[in-house]
Amino acid sequence: MKLADWHADPMSIQEAEQRLLQTREVTRNSTKPDYFELQLREMIARFWLGRDIQSDMQHLLSQCKGDEQEAWVYTVCGQLYMSCKRNGASQMLQTGLGKASRVYSAREYLKVMKQTELLANIIETQAGSPAVNLETLLTEASVIKKLSEKNVYNHQSDTGKDDISG
């Protein structure tokens, strides 16, 4: 797993169950498993099985050994919440980005920063909505951003202000 990747593409219940079983199998059979990564993978699978991951998130944060692991938790949880447009997603993504700033390469940081800024345009709700993939989210966020900018421009024109001089 790479921190700069998207870890929240929707999966079916069958896929999530399979991933959960695979993760548990690795945990049992590996001589030196990366428990932190395995816990993240389990949390992702449980999310797609419809389970609340808030307690998983809090448990993982309490076990973190530094900013990099905290960045993983905030980033993955933020991505999962964003895929369903749930409240708190943008804030988690921003927190993850801040904590990961020293972990990313310059190229990765710029990619994730632009993605995070664009996704901040998504309207989040308590109930959320059906999950969508990153490409769909970015398209929707771009449209919302363009419409918002157009509305600001139209509002300034409607008030009689000169848009160039302010």
C-alpha positions in Angstrom: 0.0 0.0 0.0 1.2 3.5 -0.8 0.0 6.5 1.2 -0.5 8.6 -2.0 -2.8 6.1 -3.6 -6.6 6.0 -3.3 -7.8 3.2 -1.0 -11.5 3.8 -1.1 -12.9 2.5 -4.4 -16.2 0.9 -3.7 -16.3 -2.9 -3.4 -19.1 -5.4 -3.2 -20.0 -7.2 0.0 -18.4 -10.4 -1.5 -15.2 -8.5 -2.3 -15.0 -7.0 1.2 -15.6 -10.4 2.8 -12.9 -11.9 0.6 -10.4 -9.1 1.5 -11.2 -9.5 5.2 -10.5 -13.3 5.0 -7.3 -12.7 3.0 -6.1 -10.2 5.6 -6.8 -12.5 8.5 -5.0 -15.3 6.6 -1.9 -13.2 6.2 -2.1 -12.3 9.9 -2.2 -16.0 10.9 0.5 -17.3 8.4 3.1 -14.5 8.3 6.1 -14.7 10.5 6.5 -10.9 10.7 3.2 -9.3 9.7 2.8 -5.5 9.5 0.0 -5.4 12.0 -0.7 -1.7 11.4 -1.2 -2.2 7.7 -3.3 -5.3 8.3 -5.5 -3.4 10.7 -6.0 -0.7 8.0 -6.9 -3.3 5.5 -9.4 -4.9 7.9 -10.9 -1.5 8.6 -11.4 -0.9 4.8 -13.1 -4.2 4.4 -15.4 -3.6 7.4 -16.4 -0.2 6.0 -17.5 -1.9 2.7 -19.4 -4.5 4.8 -21.4 -1.6 6.2 -19.9 -1.4 9.6 -19.1 1.8 11.5 -15.4 2.4 11.4 -15.3 5.3 14.0 -14.1 2.9 16.8 -11.5 1.3 14.4 -10.2 4.8 13.6 -9.9 5.8 17.3 -8.2 2.5 18.1 -5.7 2.8 15.3 -5.0 6.4 16.3 -4.3 5.3 19.8 -1.8 2.8 18.5 0.0 5.1 16.1 3.8 5.5 16.4 4.2 9.0 14.8 2.8 11.2 12.1 3.2 8.8 9.3 0.9 6.2 10.8 -1.5 8.9 11.9 -1.5 10.2 8.3 -2.4 6.7 7.1 -5.4 6.6 9.5 -6.7 10.0 8.6 -6.1 9.6 4.9 -7.8 6.2 4.6 -10.7 7.1 6.8 -11.1 10.4 4.9 -11.1 8.6 1.6 -13.7 6.1 2.8 -15.9 8.8 4.1 -15.4 10.9 0.9 -16.4 8.0 -1.3 -19.8 8.2 0.4 -19.7 12.0 0.8 -20.0 11.7 4.6 -19.5 14.5 7.0 -15.9 14.9 8.2 -14.3 13.5 5.0 -12.6 16.7 3.9 -11.3 17.5 7.4 -9.8 14.0 7.7 -8.2 14.3 4.3 -6.7 17.7 5.2 -5.4 16.3 8.5 -3.9 13.3 6.7 -2.2 15.6 4.2 -0.7 17.8 6.9 0.7 14.8 8.8 2.1 13.2 5.6 3.8 16.2 4.2 7.3 14.9 5.1 6.4 11.4 3.9 5.4 12.2 0.4 7.7 12.9 -2.5 7.2 16.4 -4.0 5.2 14.9 -6.9 3.0 12.8 -4.5 2.4 15.8 -2.3 1.3 18.0 -5.1 -1.0 15.3 -6.5 -2.6 14.6 -3.1 -2.8 18.3 -2.3 -4.6 19.2 -5.5 -6.9 16.2 -5.1 -7.7 17.1 -1.5 -8.4 20.8 -2.4 -10.7 19.7 -5.2 -12.5 17.1 -3.1 -13.2 19.8 -0.5 -15.9 21.1 -3.0 -17.9 17.9 -2.5 -21.0 18.4 -0.4 -20.9 16.1 2.6 -23.9 15.0 4.7 -24.5 13.0 7.8 -26.2 10.2 6.0 -23.8 10.2 3.0 -24.8 8.8 -0.4 -24.1 5.7 -2.4 -20.3 5.1 -2.8 -18.5 6.2 -5.9 -15.0 5.9 -7.2 -12.3 8.6 -7.2 -12.8 9.6 -10.8 -16.5 10.2 -10.3 -15.7 12.3 -7.1 -13.1 14.4 -8.9 -15.5 15.0 -11.8 -18.3 16.0 -9.5 -16.0 18.3 -7.4 -14.8 20.0 -10.6 -18.3 20.7 -11.7 -19.3 22.0 -8.3 -16.2 24.2 -8.2 -16.9 25.6 -11.7 -20.6 26.3 -10.8 -19.6 28.0 -7.6 -17.1 30.2 -9.4 -19.7 31.0 -12.0 -22.3 31.9 -9.3 -19.8 34.3 -7.7 -19.1 35.9 -11.0 -22.8 36.2 -11.8 -23.5 37.6 -8.3 -20.9 40.3 -8.8 -22.4 41.1 -12.2 -25.9 41.3 -10.7 -24.8 43.7 -8.0 -23.5 46.1 -10.6 -19.8 45.8 -9.5 -17.2 45.8 -12.1 -15.8 42.2 -12.0 -12.3 43.3 -12.9 -11.8 46.2 -10.6 -13.8 44.7 -7.7 
